[in-house]
Amino acid sequence: MSPAVWYVARASGTVAYLLLSTSVVVGTLMSAKARLTWPRFAVEELHRFLTILTGIFIVVHGGALLLDRVVPISLAQELVPFASPYRPLAVGLGTTAAELMAAVGLTNLVRAQLPRHIWRRAHYLTIAVWAFASLHALLAGSDRGEPWFAGLVAAAASAVLLAFGLRARAALGAASAA
């Protein structure tokens, strides 16, 4: 593989993970009804933009990996979870995360036709998407042993877990007020 393709694969995967983490934080804060500086419609647009951009970087990541000749991977191995001979668990988690994210994206396209509770339950898959993507990054990434990468994942995980904590607190507060 050319060094440029390798850098594109690494960088796009890392950027996709950071965008996904940011989108999860923004979405979780919105669902927690946190007081945000921006108007709600702007935060919703930011969340949508981050999610679309995440999807684009995932496609770039997968496309660059298809060009890899050091660790050859076929389109079928990229699309079928756990079919890759290279780190099957780690790659399978990444494939599963990407496919679950696509499923959530499809529910967003038909959101107006879905009952709110169905759309919301489908949206909870985003938690699995983020968890699988985190494990994928830690187990498959070529930078997984680098301190800077561990710090990046730790910072993203801290932000997401803090947002989840705020969301849980908001849910508990709403339940006790009812």
TILOGU-291556 format. One record per residue (C-alpha): residue number from 1; residue in one letter; chain; x, y, z. Coordinates in steps of 0.2 Angstrom, whole numbers, padded with zeros to 4 digits. Layout:
# residues N
    nr   rest   kette      c1      c2      c3
   NUM      a       A       X       Y       Z
...
***
This chain:
# residues 178
    nr   rest   kette      c1      c2      c3
     1      m       A    0000    0000    0000
     2      s       A    0006    0017   -0003
     3      p       A    0010    0028    0012
     4      a       A   -0003    0040    0006
     5      v       A   -0017    0027    0006
     6      w       A   -0011    0021    0023
     7      y       A   -0012    0038    0031
     8      v       A   -0029    0041    0023
     9      a       A   -0035    0025    0031
    10      r       A   -0028    0029    0048
    11      a       A   -0033    0047    0048
    12      s       A   -0051    0044    0041
    13      g       A   -0054    0031    0055
    14      t       A   -0048    0042    0069
    15      v       A   -0058    0057    0062
    16      a       A   -0074    0046    0060
    17      y       A   -0072    0040    0078
    18      l       A   -0070    0058    0085
    19      l       A   -0085    0064    0075
    20      l       A   -0095    0050    0081
    21      s       A   -0091    0053    0099
    22      t       A   -0095    0072    0097
    23      s       A   -0111    0067    0088
    24      v       A   -0116    0055    0103
    25      v       A   -0112    0069    0116
    26      v       A   -0122    0082    0107
    27      g       A   -0137    0070    0104
    28      t       A   -0136    0064    0122
    29      l       A   -0136    0082    0129
    30      m       A   -0151    0086    0118
    31      s       A   -0160    0071    0124
    32      a       A   -0156    0076    0142
    33      k       A   -0163    0093    0138
    34      a       A   -0147    0101    0144
    35      r       A   -0146    0120    0143
    36      l       A   -0136    0124    0128
    37      t       A   -0129    0140    0122
    38      w       A   -0136    0138    0104
    39      p       A   -0154    0137    0100
    40      r       A   -0161    0119    0099
    41      f       A   -0163    0120    0080
    42      a       A   -0145    0124    0078
    43      v       A   -0139    0110    0090
    44      e       A   -0150    0098    0080
    45      e       A   -0142    0104    0064
    46      l       A   -0125    0102    0071
    47      h       A   -0129    0084    0077
    48      r       A   -0136    0080    0060
    49      f       A   -0120    0087    0051
    50      l       A   -0109    0078    0063
    51      t       A   -0118    0062    0059
    52      i       A   -0117    0064    0041
    53      l       A   -0099    0069    0041
    54      t       A   -0095    0053    0052
    55      g       A   -0103    0042    0039
    56      i       A   -0093    0051    0025
    57      f       A   -0077    0047    0035
    58      i       A   -0082    0029    0038
    59      v       A   -0084    0027    0019
    60      v       A   -0067    0035    0016
    61      h       A   -0060    0024    0029
    62      g       A   -0067    0008    0022
    63      g       A   -0063    0013    0004
    64      a       A   -0045    0016    0009
    65      l       A   -0044   -0001    0017
    66      l       A   -0050   -0009    0001
    67      l       A   -0034   -0001   -0008
    68      d       A   -0023   -0009    0006
    69      r       A   -0011   -0022   -0002
    70      v       A   -0002   -0026    0014
    71      v       A   -0017   -0033    0023
    72      p       A   -0029   -0036    0008
    73      i       A   -0047   -0035    0012
    74      s       A   -0062   -0038    0000
    75      l       A   -0078   -0029   -0001
    76      a       A   -0087   -0044    0006
    77      q       A   -0075   -0045    0021
    78      e       A   -0079   -0027    0024
    79      l       A   -0097   -0029    0023
    80      v       A   -0099   -0046    0032
    81      p       A   -0095   -0044    0051
    82      f       A   -0082   -0055    0057
    83      a       A   -0077   -0062    0040
    84      s       A   -0060   -0054    0039
    85      p       A   -0046   -0065    0042
    86      y       A   -0036   -0050    0049
    87      r       A   -0041   -0047    0067
    88      p       A   -0058   -0054    0064
    89      l       A   -0066   -0048    0081
    90      a       A   -0059   -0031    0079
    91      v       A   -0063   -0028    0061
    92      g       A   -0080   -0036    0064
    93      l       A   -0084   -0024    0078
    94      g       A   -0080   -0010    0066
    95      t       A   -0091   -0017    0052
    96      t       A   -0105   -0020    0064
    97      a       A   -0104   -0002    0071
    98      a       A   -0104    0005    0053
    99      e       A   -0119   -0006    0048
   100      l       A   -0129   -0001    0064
   101      m       A   -0125    0017    0061
   102      a       A   -0132    0015    0043
   103      a       A   -0148    0007    0050
   104      v       A   -0150    0022    0062
   105      g       A   -0147    0034    0048
   106      l       A   -0161    0025    0038
   107      t       A   -0173    0027    0052
   108      n       A   -0169    0045    0052
   109      l       A   -0174    0046    0034
   110      v       A   -0191    0039    0038
   111      r       A   -0193    0047    0055
   112      a       A   -0209    0056    0050
   113      q       A   -0217    0039    0045
   114      l       A   -0212    0031    0061
   115      p       A   -0220    0032    0078
   116      r       A   -0209    0042    0090
   117      h       A   -0206    0027    0102
   118      i       A   -0200    0016    0087
   119      w       A   -0188    0030    0081
   120      r       A   -0181    0033    0098
   121      r       A   -0178    0014    0102
   122      a       A   -0169    0013    0085
   123      h       A   -0159    0028    0090
   124      y       A   -0153    0019    0106
   125      l       A   -0143    0008    0094
   126      t       A   -0131    0023    0093
   127      i       A   -0124    0017    0110
   128      a       A   -0119    0001    0103
   129      v       A   -0112    0010    0088
   130      w       A   -0101    0020    0099
   131      a       A   -0096    0006    0110
   132      f       A   -0092   -0006    0095
   133      a       A   -0082    0008    0086
   134      s       A   -0072    0011    0102
   135      l       A   -0068   -0007    0104
   136      h       A   -0063   -0007    0085
   137      a       A   -0052    0008    0087
   138      l       A   -0043    0000    0102
   139      l       A   -0041   -0017    0095
   140      a       A   -0039   -0015    0076
   141      g       A   -0031    0002    0074
   142      s       A   -0013    0003    0069
   143      d       A   -0011    0017    0082
   144      r       A   -0019    0007    0096
   145      g       A   -0003    0006    0106
   146      e       A    0002    0024    0104
   147      p       A    0000    0035    0120
   148      w       A   -0008    0049    0110
   149      f       A   -0021    0038    0103
   150      a       A   -0025    0030    0120
   151      g       A   -0027    0048    0126
   152      l       A   -0039    0053    0112
   153      v       A   -0050    0037    0115
   154      a       A   -0049    0041    0134
   155      a       A   -0055    0059    0131
   156      a       A   -0069    0054    0119
   157      a       A   -0075    0040    0131
   158      s       A   -0074    0053    0146
   159      a       A   -0085    0065    0136
   160      v       A   -0097    0052    0131
   161      l       A   -0099    0044    0148
   162      l       A   -0101    0061    0156
   163      a       A   -0115    0065    0144
   164      f       A   -0123    0048    0148
   165      g       A   -0122    0052    0166
   166      l       A   -0130    0069    0163
   167      r       A   -0144    0060    0153
   168      a       A   -0147    0047    0167
   169      r       A   -0148    0061    0180
   170      a       A   -0161    0070    0169
   171      a       A   -0171    0054    0167
   172      l       A   -0170    0051    0186
   173      g       A   -0175    0069    0190
   174      a       A   -0190    0067    0178
   175      a       A   -0195    0050    0185
   176      s       A   -0195    0057    0203
   177      a       A   -0204    0073    0198
   178      a       A   -0219    0062    0191
***
